[in-house]
Amino acid sequence: MMLNMTVTGEDSTQPPVLLAHGLFGSGKNLGGLARRLAETRRVISVDMRNHGDSFHDPDHSYAALAGDLAEVIGAEGGRADVVGHSMGGKSAMMLALTQPALVRKLVVLDIAPYAYAHSQTGLIDAMEAVDLDGLKLRSVADRLLAEHVAEPGVRAFLLQSLDLKSDPPRWKFNLQALREQMPALVGWPRNATPRGFDGPALFLAGAESDYCSPAAVEAVRNYFPQAQIRFFEGAGHWLHADRPAETAEAVAAFLG
């Protein structure tokens, strides 16, 4: 099945840009970046499987996620520049390593081809703990979610994917699949082939993020030895929100 997508910008002589969001997000999360790139390029923002308005499937492996991106690129001319954040970044890396002919240039935002030790199942627990029955107001949902998630920014991020128009209200996530495959999501496929992509690659990271430790940077250089790596001061994991203008300009300049 094809991912749900939003297309902006105009056709140009260059291939389209495909944007892949992170865990618990949707295509809208990279909207600022999409608007900047759409000034000169055709931009395709997708909802990854088990997120947003895309289909639900029990398989949420990076092989499956990369396959979804490959299907979109195949339908859009067969070659694209690919930009991915977090989970979307790992999906983009997996695509570049396994089907390099589809990717002209690769941009990865604050993630590495690396197995992390943390888990995000606590956020799944929090969302499942919210009683959605009869819920009408997002402010009420925020108050209920605050009993489990202290950070207002994280709650606001999650609540973007709460569909209050549905009857009954629902989260736009396949929480069961994401819970079951969380170890693979925070991990990295053992069968991924280092140096399988020889095209241009740019890795942007937040200096205050813990996703790009020295070990993670070493993994980037192992898999993508030609990669450019840049850190933005004052930015965390969501560097496109913390430093939107700088991130957008860096990506636009790299993609040309």
SVG drawing of the C-alpha trace seen along z (x, -y; Angstrom):
<svg xmlns="http://www.w3.org/2000/svg" viewBox="-19 -31 54 40">
<polyline fill="none" stroke="black" stroke-width="0.4" points="0.0,0.0 1.1,-3.5 1.8,-5.9 -0.4,-9.0 1.5,-12.0 1.2,-15.7 2.9,-17.2 4.0,-20.9 6.2,-23.0 6.6,-22.9 8.3,-20.4 11.9,-21.3 14.8,-19.8 15.9,-18.2 14.3,-15.1 11.7,-15.6 12.6,-15.8 11.0,-13.1 10.6,-14.0 10.2,-11.2 9.2,-12.1 10.1,-10.5 8.4,-8.2 5.0,-9.4 5.0,-12.2 3.4,-12.8 4.2,-14.4 3.2,-17.8 6.2,-17.7 8.6,-18.8 6.3,-21.5 8.7,-24.3 11.4,-22.5 8.9,-21.5 7.9,-25.1 11.5,-26.2 12.4,-23.5 9.1,-23.9 10.3,-27.3 12.4,-25.7 11.6,-21.9 8.7,-19.4 8.4,-18.2 6.7,-15.0 5.9,-14.8 4.7,-11.3 3.0,-9.8 5.1,-6.8 3.2,-3.5 1.4,-3.2 1.3,-7.0 -1.0,-9.8 -3.3,-8.8 -1.2,-6.0 -2.1,-2.4 -1.5,-0.2 0.6,2.9 2.1,5.2 5.5,5.0 7.3,1.9 10.8,3.0 13.3,0.7 13.2,3.0 9.5,2.4 9.8,-1.4 12.5,-1.7 10.4,0.3 7.5,-2.1 9.8,-5.0 11.1,-3.1 7.5,-2.6 6.8,-6.4 10.0,-7.2 9.2,-4.6 5.8,-6.3 7.4,-9.7 10.0,-9.1 12.4,-6.6 14.9,-8.9 14.7,-11.5 16.6,-13.4 15.6,-11.9 15.5,-13.8 14.6,-11.9 14.4,-12.8 14.9,-10.2 12.9,-7.1 12.5,-8.6 16.3,-9.1 17.0,-5.5 14.4,-4.5 16.1,-6.9 19.6,-5.4 18.3,-1.9 16.8,-2.9 20.1,-4.4 22.1,-1.4 19.8,1.2 18.6,-0.6 21.1,-3.4 20.0,-4.0 16.8,-5.6 18.6,-8.2 20.5,-11.1 21.3,-12.9 20.7,-11.8 20.0,-14.1 19.6,-12.7 18.4,-14.8 19.7,-13.8 20.0,-10.1 22.7,-7.5 22.9,-4.0 23.3,-2.9 21.4,-0.8 20.3,-3.0 19.6,-1.8 16.5,-3.8 12.9,-2.9 9.8,-5.0 7.3,-2.5 6.6,-4.9 4.9,-7.3 2.8,-4.5 1.8,-3.6 0.8,-7.3 -1.3,-7.5 -3.1,-4.3 -3.8,-5.5 -5.8,-8.5 -9.5,-7.7 -10.7,-8.9 -14.4,-7.9 -16.5,-11.1 -13.4,-13.3 -14.2,-16.5 -11.5,-19.1 -7.8,-18.9 -7.2,-20.9 -8.9,-18.2 -6.8,-15.5 -3.7,-17.6 -4.7,-17.7 -5.2,-13.9 -2.0,-13.2 -0.1,-15.5 -0.7,-12.9 1.8,-10.7 3.9,-13.1 5.3,-16.1 6.9,-18.0 4.4,-20.3 6.3,-20.2 6.1,-16.4 2.4,-16.4 1.8,-19.0 3.7,-16.9 1.7,-13.7 -1.6,-15.5 -1.1,-16.6 -2.0,-13.0 -5.1,-12.7 -8.2,-12.6 -11.0,-14.1 -13.3,-14.1 -13.3,-10.3 -16.1,-8.5 -14.8,-7.4 -11.7,-9.6 -8.5,-7.8 -4.7,-8.1 -3.5,-8.0 -0.9,-5.4 -0.8,-1.6 0.3,-1.6 0.3,2.2 2.7,2.6 5.0,-0.2 5.1,1.4 5.9,4.8 8.6,3.5 10.2,0.9 13.4,2.9 13.9,2.9 12.9,-0.8 15.6,-2.0 18.0,0.6 19.7,0.9 19.4,3.9 22.4,6.2 22.2,7.0 22.7,3.4 25.7,3.1 28.3,0.4 29.4,-1.8 26.5,-0.7 25.7,-4.3 28.4,-6.4 26.2,-9.5 26.4,-12.8 25.2,-12.6 24.6,-15.3 24.0,-14.5 22.7,-17.4 22.5,-17.0 21.6,-19.1 24.5,-19.8 22.2,-19.3 20.8,-16.0 22.0,-12.7 21.3,-10.9 24.7,-11.7 27.2,-10.7 30.8,-9.9 29.9,-6.3 26.9,-7.2 29.1,-9.6 31.6,-6.7 28.8,-4.6 27.8,-7.3 31.4,-7.4 31.5,-3.6 28.3,-3.4 28.6,-6.7 32.3,-7.5 31.7,-10.4 29.1,-12.0 29.3,-15.7 28.4,-16.0 27.3,-19.3 26.1,-20.2 23.8,-23.1 24.4,-24.8 21.3,-25.3 19.4,-22.6 18.2,-19.2 16.7,-16.2 14.0,-18.3 16.6,-20.6 14.2,-21.5 12.0,-23.1 14.8,-24.5 16.8,-26.0 14.3,-26.0 15.9,-28.6 19.4,-27.3 18.3,-23.7 16.2,-24.6 19.0,-26.7 21.6,-23.9 19.3,-21.3 18.4,-23.6 22.0,-24.5 23.2,-20.9 20.4,-19.6 21.0,-22.5"/>
</svg>
